[in-house]
Amino acid sequence: MKNFKLISIFTFLITYTVNAQLPSSGVSLESNVLDGVYVQEHIPTKRVVQYQHLREADVMWAKRIWRVIDLREKMNHKLYFPLEKMSDRMCLWDVIKYGALDEGSLTVYDLNGVDNDDKFRYPIKPANGNINDPAFKLELRKKFGREIQVKQFDENDEVIIDDNGDPILKDTVDPYIPSDIVRYELKEDWFFDKQRSEMDVRIIGISPVVYSQNPETGEIVALSNLFWLYFPECRYVFQNFFVYNPSNDAHRMSFDDLFWKREFTSFIKKESNVFDRKISPNWTGLNALLESERIREEMFEKEHDLWHY
């Protein structure tokens, strides 16, 4: 009996230690203090619900769509906030950084100079297979920040200058913070599955978007995609982080649940077409919004008409 109690206590301590180290479990990773009345372990240990098996023969109709999630929209604030990490919650940008930089479970796909290349052709991977390679880590960090030059200082906090009297500059990376992310873009496939007799959607990729600034004037000149992530791979990270529930803190969904249930608002920026062109700049202003709405209505009618022929 005594041995059984010792084993039980030992098992509890091991389980608590493991749970305490899980991000978003309510336990501070810095101090290991439980910020709450219980360890939140349901979402941090939740497994990914697999998609229904799909055969090519089951797809009667399909359409590829690119859409924009504007984080200024109230319904999308769950993806934008909190701007600073909490013991039980973090924003989507911090979740992506954790998966790519800390855990190393997300593959970042570079645009490689191509305007919004979303074909997952240029994965950022270490050349020698060593994920601790400094060159690989630097290249990865550059995707999560701006490359800037800063002045160098000596031990007396004085600026180091060259022979011409100019300050010596050092290349460094200024990391993006959550407030820098203004949008997320999704690449997804809509299709009608005749085996289940329903219209379904699968997200293929996700890309964070920031404002692109003129390095000399600091003026905002455009919107810029940072990189693309393969969404089926992201699901294994998104599944273990909480999303804020305004009604009940004890019942929260994960980021994967949020995307599965489509609890966000967005607009369409492109559909698959023969010219491979986007809505903008071919349509601008109100006309662009009307074109986006036309595509959405066309997809809705496609599903509706399947049951009314």
DOBALO-584731 format. One record per residue (C-alpha): residue in three letters; x, y, z. Coordinates in steps of 0.2 Angstrom, whole numbers, padded with zeros to 4 digits, always signed. Last residue first. Example, Ala and Ser with C-alpha at 12.3 -4.5 7.8 and 13.67 -1.06 7.14 Angstrom:
Ser+0068-0005+0036
Ala+0062-0022+0039
This chain:
Tyr-0161+0106-0301
His-0164+0113-0283
Trp-0151+0103-0272
Leu-0135+0107-0283
Asp-0142+0125-0285
His-0138+0130-0267
Glu-0120+0124-0268
Lys-0117+0133-0284
Glu-0127+0148-0278
Phe-0116+0150-0263
Met-0100+0149-0274
Glu-0107+0163-0286
Glu-0112+0173-0271
Arg-0094+0173-0264
Ile-0087+0177-0282
Arg-0099+0192-0284
Glu-0095+0198-0266
Ser-0077+0200-0271
Glu-0082+0208-0287
Leu-0093+0221-0278
Leu-0078+0224-0266
Ala-0067+0228-0280
Asn-0079+0239-0289
Leu-0081+0249-0273
Gly-0063+0254-0273
Thr-0053+0246-0287
Trp-0055+0232-0300
Asn-0040+0226-0310
Pro-0029+0231-0297
Ser-0035+0222-0287
Ile-0046+0207-0291
Lys-0031+0196-0293
Arg-0024+0188-0309
Asp-0020+0171-0314
Phe-0025+0174-0332
Val-0036+0158-0334
Asn-0044+0160-0317
Ser-0043+0153-0299
Glu-0051+0166-0288
Lys-0043+0181-0280
Lys-0045+0194-0266
Ile-0060+0187-0257
Phe-0065+0195-0241
Ser-0064+0190-0223
Thr-0073+0187-0206
Phe-0068+0175-0194
Glu-0076+0160-0185
Arg-0074+0148-0199
Lys-0078+0133-0189
Trp-0062+0124-0194
Phe-0052+0140-0193
Leu-0058+0143-0175
Asp-0055+0125-0170
Asp-0037+0126-0176
Phe-0035+0141-0166
Ser-0041+0131-0151
Met-0058+0133-0143
Arg-0062+0139-0125
His-0073+0133-0112
Ala-0068+0138-0094
Asp-0066+0156-0099
Asn-0084+0158-0103
Ser-0094+0170-0113
Pro-0080+0181-0121
Asn-0070+0165-0127
Tyr-0052+0169-0131
Val-0043+0157-0142
Phe-0032+0144-0133
Phe-0017+0136-0140
Asn-0014+0117-0143
Gln-0023+0115-0160
Phe-0013+0129-0169
Val+0003+0119-0168
Tyr-0003+0103-0176
Arg-0014+0113-0187
Cys+0001+0122-0194
Glu+0006+0107-0204
Pro-0011+0106-0213
Phe-0009+0125-0216
Tyr+0008+0125-0225
Leu+0015+0142-0220
Trp+0019+0156-0232
Phe+0031+0171-0230
Leu+0031+0189-0225
Asn+0018+0196-0237
Ser+0019+0215-0239
Leu+0007+0229-0239
Ala+0012+0245-0247
Val+0022+0261-0246
Ile+0021+0266-0227
Glu+0033+0280-0225
Gly+0048+0277-0214
Thr+0058+0290-0224
Glu+0074+0281-0228
Pro+0069+0263-0225
Asn+0052+0266-0235
Gln+0040+0255-0226
Ser+0030+0239-0230
Tyr+0015+0236-0219
Val+0013+0218-0213
Val+0005+0202-0219
Pro+0005+0185-0212
Ser+0003+0170-0224
Ile-0008+0155-0222
Gly-0009+0140-0234
Ile-0020+0125-0239
Ile-0036+0129-0230
Arg-0049+0115-0234
Val-0067+0119-0239
Asp-0083+0108-0240
Met-0099+0108-0250
Glu-0109+0093-0245
Ser-0116+0077-0252
Arg-0105+0066-0241
Gln-0099+0055-0256
Lys-0103+0069-0268
Asp-0090+0080-0260
Phe-0092+0098-0267
Phe-0076+0108-0267
Trp-0068+0124-0260
Asp-0049+0125-0259
Glu-0040+0137-0249
Lys-0026+0150-0249
Leu-0028+0161-0234
Glu-0020+0179-0231
Tyr-0018+0186-0214
Arg-0018+0204-0210
Val-0011+0219-0200
Ile+0003+0211-0191
Asp+0014+0225-0184
Ser+0004+0225-0168
Pro+0010+0207-0164
Ile+0028+0212-0164
Tyr+0040+0211-0179
Pro+0058+0207-0174
Asp+0072+0220-0178
Val+0085+0210-0186
Thr+0104+0216-0186
Asp+0117+0223-0197
Lys+0130+0233-0188
Leu+0135+0251-0192
Ile+0151+0260-0188
Pro+0149+0278-0185
Asp+0157+0290-0197
Gly+0173+0299-0192
Asn+0182+0295-0208
Asp+0194+0283-0199
Asp+0179+0273-0192
Ile+0168+0277-0177
Ile+0162+0267-0162
Val+0148+0276-0153
Glu+0152+0278-0134
Asp+0143+0267-0121
Asn+0160+0266-0111
Glu+0162+0248-0116
Asp+0161+0252-0134
Phe+0145+0256-0144
Gln+0140+0250-0162
Lys+0127+0260-0172
Val+0112+0250-0179
Gln+0108+0244-0196
Ile+0091+0236-0200
Glu+0084+0220-0207
Arg+0066+0219-0202
Gly+0058+0204-0193
Phe+0051+0187-0193
Lys+0058+0182-0210
Lys+0075+0188-0205
Arg+0074+0176-0190
Leu+0074+0161-0201
Glu+0090+0167-0211
Leu+0098+0170-0194
Lys+0093+0152-0188
Phe+0100+0144-0204
Ala+0116+0153-0203
Pro+0118+0149-0184
Asp+0116+0130-0188
Asn+0105+0123-0173
Ile+0093+0115-0186
Asn+0107+0104-0192
Gly+0102+0096-0209
Asn+0117+0103-0218
Ala+0108+0115-0229
Pro+0097+0121-0215
Lys+0079+0123-0221
Ile+0069+0138-0227
Pro+0056+0130-0239
Tyr+0056+0138-0257
Arg+0043+0131-0268
Phe+0028+0132-0256
Lys+0016+0138-0271
Asp+0011+0154-0263
Asp+0023+0166-0271
Asn+0016+0183-0266
Asp+0026+0194-0278
Val+0042+0183-0281
Gly+0058+0189-0272
Asn+0061+0171-0265
Leu+0043+0171-0257
Asp+0051+0160-0243
Tyr+0041+0145-0236
Val+0043+0143-0217
Thr+0042+0125-0211
Leu+0033+0124-0194
Ser+0039+0111-0180
Gly+0055+0121-0175
Glu+0048+0122-0157
Asp+0056+0139-0153
Leu+0057+0148-0170
Ala+0044+0141-0181
Gly+0030+0135-0169
Tyr+0033+0148-0156
Lys+0034+0162-0170
Ile+0017+0155-0177
Val+0009+0155-0159
Asp+0016+0173-0156
Trp+0007+0179-0173
Leu-0009+0170-0168
Cys-0010+0179-0152
Met-0006+0172-0135
Arg-0016+0164-0121
Asp-0014+0155-0104
Ser+0001+0163-0096
Met-0001+0178-0106
Lys+0009+0185-0121
Glu+0008+0203-0125
Leu-0002+0210-0139
Pro-0017+0199-0134
Phe-0025+0200-0146
Tyr-0024+0199-0166
Leu-0032+0182-0169
Lys-0046+0184-0157
His-0048+0202-0164
Asn-0055+0194-0180
Met-0073+0197-0176
Lys-0070+0216-0173
Glu-0062+0219-0190
Arg-0045+0227-0189
Leu-0036+0210-0191
Asp-0042+0210-0209
Ile-0043+0192-0215
Val-0039+0191-0233
Arg-0045+0178-0245
Trp-0038+0167-0259
Ile-0050+0155-0267
Arg-0047+0139-0277
Lys-0063+0131-0284
Ala-0069+0113-0285
Trp-0084+0103-0292
Met-0088+0085-0293
Val-0075+0079-0280
Asp-0078+0061-0276
Ala-0067+0054-0290
Glu-0052+0063-0283
Arg-0054+0054-0267
Leu-0056+0063-0250
His-0054+0055-0233
Gln-0062+0066-0220
Tyr-0050+0078-0211
Gln-0041+0073-0195
Val-0045+0080-0179
Val-0029+0086-0171
Arg-0025+0080-0154
Lys-0028+0090-0138
Thr-0014+0091-0125
Pro-0013+0110-0124
Ile-0032+0111-0126
His-0037+0100-0112
Glu-0023+0104-0100
Gln-0027+0119-0091
Val-0019+0117-0074
Tyr-0031+0122-0060
Val-0035+0137-0049
Gly-0026+0150-0059
Asp-0009+0157-0063
Leu+0001+0142-0058
Val+0019+0147-0055
Asn+0033+0139-0065
Ser+0042+0155-0063
Glu+0047+0159-0081
Leu+0036+0146-0090
Ser+0021+0153-0081
Val+0007+0140-0079
Gly-0010+0143-0086
Ser-0008+0129-0099
Ser-0005+0141-0113
Pro+0012+0134-0117
Leu+0015+0117-0109
Gln+0029+0116-0096
Ala+0017+0115-0082
Asn+0009+0100-0090
Val+0025+0090-0090
Thr+0029+0095-0072
Tyr+0011+0090-0066
Thr+0012+0073-0075
Ile+0029+0070-0067
Leu+0023+0075-0050
Phe+0007+0065-0051
Thr+0016+0049-0056
Phe+0028+0051-0041
Ile+0013+0054-0030
Ser+0004+0038-0037
Ile+0020+0028-0036
Leu+0023+0033-0018
Lys+0005+0029-0013
Phe+0007+0011-0022
Asn+0023+0008-0012
Lys+0014+0012+0004
Met+0000+0000+0000
